[in-house]
Amino acid sequence: MASTHDVVIVGAGHGGAQVAAALRQHGFTGSVTLVGDEPGLPYERPPLSKDYLSGETPFERLLIHPPAFWRDRDVEVRSGRRVIEVDPREHRVVCDDGSMIGYSHLVWAAGGAARTLSCPGHDLRGVYTVRTVADSDRIRAELPAVTRVVVIGGGYIGLEAAAVLGSAGKHVTVVEAQDRVLARVAGVQLARFYENEHRARGVGIRLGATVECLEGNDSRVAGVRLADGELLPCELVIVGIGIAPSVGPLLAAGAQDGGRVGGVAVDKSCHTTLPDVFAIGDCAAHRNHFADGELIRLESVQNANDQAAVVARTLCGEDAEYDAVPWFWSKQYDLRLQTAGLSSGHDQSVVRGDPATRRFSVVYLRDGVVVALDCVNAVKDYVQGKKLVTGRLWVDPATLADPAVALKDLTPSATAAPH
Ligand SMILES: Cc1cc2nc3c(=O)[nH]c(=O)nc-3n(C[C@H](O)[C@H](O)[C@H](O)COP(=O)(O)OP(=O)(O)OC[C@H]3O[C@@H](n4cnc5c(N)ncnc54)[C@H](O)[C@@H]3O)c2cc1C
């Protein structure tokens, strides 16, 4: 017999925790249950490739809220339990321990699982992804016996891990299949800047390099063989090649998928096509105002939190729609990157400031309109430039390039038509 709750949230990560917290903040008095397959309470994921991996920040500081927070707000956290089935007709979910939980409304906030390699040797010991605190713990436990590390994938997580391990004295090589790092998320100027920063600190960056296989000794990884035949000897491999959205039970229950971008399709209020079922965060494929209404998924804490707020407000009877400007941050060495907007599809980019000073911004334009910014150690540009992105403003590129002119003082030539 299933106990029934007003709101059942699947996934006790950033989005799930925020839905529960925001519901109470908005005065929701119904029963709220948060089901998560990881042990323990919701925690911050970004430090797993940054200051938690380096050992600077202890786990207690990663908790999104302390234990008393959930007790005081009467949010039941059922951890260590994986939802394996959704029954939309009966309005209930089934967990891997056989328990069933009935719901009036279901919020799917299950994020994604790190993609793994499929080449020979992918399952050797010493090969890791970084998605959970358990992953980060396993890597940290191995480090004392490790001299050489190969990071496969030059995205943010791979580069952050490379920065931490390189700073810890390991010999690190990043292998990236594209002709630059951060190819999926940033422009060429930013990519070249980070490549140079890593190389200057002794981290090897191999571009246009594909992995043929992983080689081992006694079932433990001993090297990464590239397609051109070169062997990169190592004792540890970190694979940072993206995630596969965790939406299996929802799709099996008949929810519409996200098509090309994967995940599960949601509308502006984060409803899936199943009755009374919402989805948020990394797994939610939504039409984004800042991507010209294209169906996309965003993998950022801010997106998970903003979509959580939309769902909480909707469940409290408000008309809420998701239209926040996307933003993201990354930390490598002493470089704090803040990004706003979406640079994909830009046709012009303008660099403000000199990258050699390690404080600069790249502003991306499409058809003359500011669509995104990447700001390195340039908080002012980030704060002021975000408004240019939100306002979809036409700005003279020559003025934009002058770092002496504050972004807040730029006179927009015009405003682009809203979508
Ligand atoms: C190493 C790392 C560094 C990052 N750095 C940054 C950063 O600097 N800035 C930034 O904005 N973002 C960063 N991100 C991305 C950010 O953490 C994610 O976008 C965010 O966590 C998404 O929140 P979510 O709620 O969608 O998913 P998650 O936080 O992943 O939570 C989903 C939870 O659901 C659980 N789950 C999955 N399936 C089930 C199931 N069937 N039943 C029960 N539970 C389930 C998962 O195990 C997980 O605990 C980083 C991510 C990683 C991994």
The ligand as an ORCA input file, in Angstrom:
! r2SCAN-3c Opt
* xyz 0 1
  C      31.877     18.220    -10.963
  C      30.800     19.195    -11.346
  C      31.081     20.555    -11.357
  C      30.094     21.471    -11.705
  N      30.373     22.803    -11.664
  C      29.392     23.697    -11.914
  C      29.629     25.092    -11.796
  O      30.746     25.529    -11.505
  N      28.591     25.952    -12.021
  C      27.337     25.495    -12.343
  O      26.415     26.295    -12.515
  N      27.103     24.170    -12.478
  C      28.080     23.271    -12.269
  N      27.829     21.928    -12.393
  C      26.512     21.492    -12.878
  C      25.491     21.450    -11.751
  O      25.994     20.769    -10.657
  C      24.239     20.798    -12.264
  O      23.759     21.559    -13.349
  C      23.179     20.715    -11.175
  O      23.613     19.877    -10.149
  C      21.871     20.221    -11.766
  O      20.936     20.040    -10.760
  P      19.830     18.888    -10.907
  O      18.942     19.011     -9.717
  O      19.245     18.921    -12.248
  O      20.657     17.529    -10.848
  P      21.594     16.971     -9.726
  O      22.145     18.034     -8.849
  O      22.554     16.069    -10.417
  O      20.628     16.078     -8.829
  C      19.997     14.928     -9.307
  C      19.936     13.905     -8.204
  O      18.985     12.901     -8.555
  C      19.523     11.635     -8.279
  N      18.794     10.651     -9.087
  C      18.965     10.353    -10.411
  N      18.078      9.429    -10.800
  C      17.331      9.141     -9.714
  C      16.229      8.245     -9.481
  N      15.720      7.493    -10.464
  N      15.714      8.158     -8.233
  C      16.202      8.923     -7.235
  N      17.237      9.787     -7.393
  C      17.770      9.898     -8.619
  C      20.974     11.808     -8.634
  O      21.796     10.788     -8.090
  C      21.264     13.169     -8.004
  O      21.544     13.050     -6.643
  C      28.807     21.002    -12.056
  C      28.529     19.625    -12.067
  C      29.507     18.731    -11.708
  C      29.201     17.251    -11.716
*
